[in-house]
Amino acid sequence: MGVFVYLPLVLPLTALPMARLAEQHLHPRSATRLLAAVGSTLALCSTLCLALLMVVGTAQLPGNPLPDGWSDPEVRAAVPYEEKAGLIAIGVLGVVLVACCGTLLRHTRTRVRAGRALPPSTGQGDLAVVPSPDPFAYALPGGRLRDGRVVVSTAMLECLGAREQRALVAHERAHLAGRHHRYLLVTQLAARANPFLLPLCTAVAYSTERWADEEAACAVGSRRAVATAVGRAALVSHRPPGPAVLPAFAAAGPVPRRVAALLDPEPSAGLWPPASAHVALAAVTATVGTAASALSSLNATVTLVGILHAATPL
């Protein structure tokens, strides 16, 4: 294994140029999917690295629950014995587990509270209009047995014209149709596993908003109407004290960038960005970092499994 087992802990830094590349040059749909896949891969490799360090560092300690064969002289000679690294890995893995469980728990609780705060369906399909003097709008994902709902306050509707109202509702419906909450949750969990992946959370939050903007523009047939709706909604909205709001969908995101992007021509749906030297360098750096992280984790895992299996034959 050697030093390669440590690489997945620091290689997530190579995701930073990928985030910039995706935000600036990829279609928001492609950027969201790509960044979520890269982030989850790097997080899994990083967690696997910690698990390997834990096994290597604690397998030879007296009183451990692992098989006795794992402390044989052959294993000692083949596996780099790092007791301090193993003990630190135990603590870090515990922190990662607690952080990920806390994120999942908060996500579930927020969805449950938001669902309970909604009024019963009034025959408007997935649209729930909440009487409130506070202007807000968000998408509430549904569970396996029910669809999600778009929640809009009466104050928000009063601030927008008819066309802008359609754009706002189309934007929130695009969040539901694209299952954007899943991409956001994946990147949040990845960032809990490795803090170097935190920039991906910001990038995915922005790209999901842009994805919904583009879908809304297609639905209403006007990019300018969506830009106007985004700008006005951001000016008048704030989080209400009443109904629980999913933070990922209540936030408007970097509004000036979104409005500017909507006033520009529609982005290309192609996966690859325009050719240029700095873009190519960023893409290569992120790709090499992700591949190296996955290969390092796989190499260390296969090596350790082979050694320990030979020490404890079935």
N, C-alpha and C positions, 0 to 999 in steps of 0.2 A: 504493500500500500504506500508507505512512505509519506512524503509531503502531499501527494495527490489527494489524500483524504481531507486535507484542510482547504483545498481550493474552492469547493462549493460554498464555503462560508463567506468568501470575499468576491467570488465571481458575479454575484448579483449586482455589483457596481456597474457591470457592463450593460445593464438594462437601462441605465440613464440615457445614453444616446438613442436607444430604441424608442424611449418615451418621447423624446424631442422629435425624432424622425416621424413617428406615427402621428403626433399632433399636427405637424406642419404639412405633411406631404401625403398622407394616406386618407382614403375615405373614412369617415367616422366609424362606419360599420366594420370595415377591415381593421382599423386601429384598435377598436374595442376587443375584437376577438383575438387579434394577435397579441396584444399586451396581456390579456387574461391568460392566454396559453403560456406565454413566456414566464409570467410571474408565478403561475402555479407550478411550472416545471422547476424553476429555480428554487422555489420554496420547498418542494418535495426533496430535491437534491440536498439542500441545506439541512433539512431535518434528518435525512438519512445519514448525512455526515456526522451529526451529533450522536445519533444512535450508534454508529460504528465506533466513535471515540469512546462512548460510554462502555461498550463491550470490551474494547481493547484495554481500556484503562482499569477496569474493575474485574476482569475475568480471573486475574491472578491474585486478587486480594483474598486473604484468609476469611472464611466464613461467608463467602458469596454463594448465592443459590445456583450458580451455573455448574455444569458438569465438571468433575475433577480433572478429566482429560484436557480441559482447556488451559490448565496450568502446567502441563508437561513441559520438559525442557525443549522439545521440538517446537512447541508452540511459542515458547519464550524467545527462541532463536529466530523464528520466522515472523513474528508479529512485534512491531515496535511498542514496547511497554511504556505507556505514558499514564502513570497513576493520577497526576495532578490534572491532566487534560480530561481523563475519564471522570473524575469527581466533578470538575467544572461542567462537563457536558451533562451530567445528571441534573445539576441545578438549572442549567439553561433549558434543557428539555422540559423540566417542570414549569418554568416560566412560560415557555411556548405553549404548553398544554393548557395552562390556566388562562393565558391571553386568548387563545383560540376558542376555548369553551365560553369565556366571558363575552366574546364577540357574537358567537352563535346565540347565546342566551339573550343578550340585549336585542339582537335582531328579531328573535322570536317574540319576545315580550312586547316590543314596539308594534309589531304587526298585529298581535292579539289586542292590545289596547286600542289601536287605531280602528280595528274592525268592530270592536264593541262600542266605540264612540259614534259610529255612523248611524244615521237614521235608517229605518227599513226602506226597502226598494219602493220607489214611487212610480214604477212603470216607465222610467226613462232609460232602461237598459243598464249599462255599466256606469252611467253618470249619476253621481250623488251630489245634490245641491244642498249645502249646509247653511241654514240661516245664521249669519254671523256678521258683526260689524268689522271684523278683521279680514282683509283681503288675502286669500291664500288659495293655492291649488297644488295638488300632488296626486300621484298614482299609488294606489294601495294594491300590491300583488295579492293574488288569491292563492288558495291552497290547491291540493290535488283534486278536490271535489267541487271547487267553485272557482269562477273566474274572478279576475281582479276588478277593481272599480276605480273610476276617476272621481276624485273629491274636489269640489270647487265651492267656495263660499259665495253667498249672494253679493257681498261687497266687492269681490273680485269681478264678478260678472257685470256689475254696475259700472266698473271703471273701464270696460272694454266695449268696443263696437261689436256689431253682429259678426263681421268677418274675423275680427280678432278673437272673439269667443270661440269660433270654430277652429281657429288656429291653435288656441290654447288647449282645447279639448283633444284635438288631433295629436298635439305634442305629448300629452299625458297618455293617450291611448298607444302611442308608439312605444313608450316606456314599457307598457304592459305586454304589447305584442312581441317586442324584442327581448323580453325577460331580462331587462337591464339590471334588475336587482341581483340576479345571479352573478353577473360579471363583477358588480361592485363588491358583493360578498366574497367572491373568490380572491379578488385583489386585496381586500382587507385582511383576510386570513393569511394570505401570502406575506403581507407586511408584518403581521404578528409573528410569523415564523422567522422572518429575517428583516430587521429594520432597514437594511439597504434597499428594500423593495418599496419603501414608502412613496417615492416619487411616482410609482405606477398607480397608486390610488388616486392621486390628483389627475394624472393623465387619463385614466379610465373614467373618472367622474366627468371630466370635460368631454371626452369622446362620446359618452352615452348621451349627454345633453345635445351635442352636435348631431348625433345620429337621430335623435327624436326631432330635432329642428328640421332636418332634411326630409324625414318622413312626413312631418306636418306640412312642409312646403309642397310636397307632391299631392297631399290630400286636398289642400285648399287651392292649389294651382297658382300660388303667388309667394315667392320668397320674401318680398317686401312686406306683405301682410304678417308673415310670421316674425320678421325682424321687428316690426312695430309692436306686435303682441308681446314679444320677449322683453323689449325695452320698457313698455308701459307696466307690464306685470312686475318687473324688477323694481320699478320706481315706487309702486304702491304697496308691494307685498312685504310682509314680515311674518314671523312664526306666530301663530295664534296661541293664546293661553288655554283655549278650550280643548278641542280634539287633539289627540296624539298624532304627531306627524312623523313620517319616516324621514330622517334627516337626509338621506341620499336623494330623495325625490322632492323634498321641500326646498332645498337650496337651488338657487337660480344658476349658480356657476359663474364663471367670468363673463359677464354679460357683454361688455364692449367687444370682446373677441368674437363672441357668438353672433352679435349683430353685424360686425364687419364681415364675417364669413358668409352670412346670409345675403349681404349686399353684393358679394362677389359672385362670379359664375359658379354653377354647381360643380362640386368636385368630382373627379373621375372615380368610377367604381372599381378601377383596377387595383390589384394588390400591391404592385410595385410602384414606388414614387418616381418622379422624373429623374433622369440620370444627371448626376453632378458629383464632383469629387468629394465634398464634405458629406453628402448624403450617402454615397457609397461607403465611405469610411465608417460612418455611424452604423450602417446596416451590417457591415462585415464585423465590426467590433462586437455588436450585440449578438450576432449569430454565433461567432466563435466563442464568446463567453458562455452562452447557453449550452452549446454543444460540449464545450470543455467541462462544464459543471456536470452535465449528465454523464459523460464518459468517465469522469473521475469517480463519481459516485458508483457507477456500475462496476468499474475496475476494482475499487476498494471492496465492494460488497462481494463480488465473485471470488476475489482473493481470500478474503476472510472466511467466507463460507467453505471454500475448499480446504483451507488449513484446519478449521475447527471440525469439519466433518471427518477429516482424516484422523484427528485426535480422538473423536468419539464415534467410531464406526457403529452402525446399527447391527 
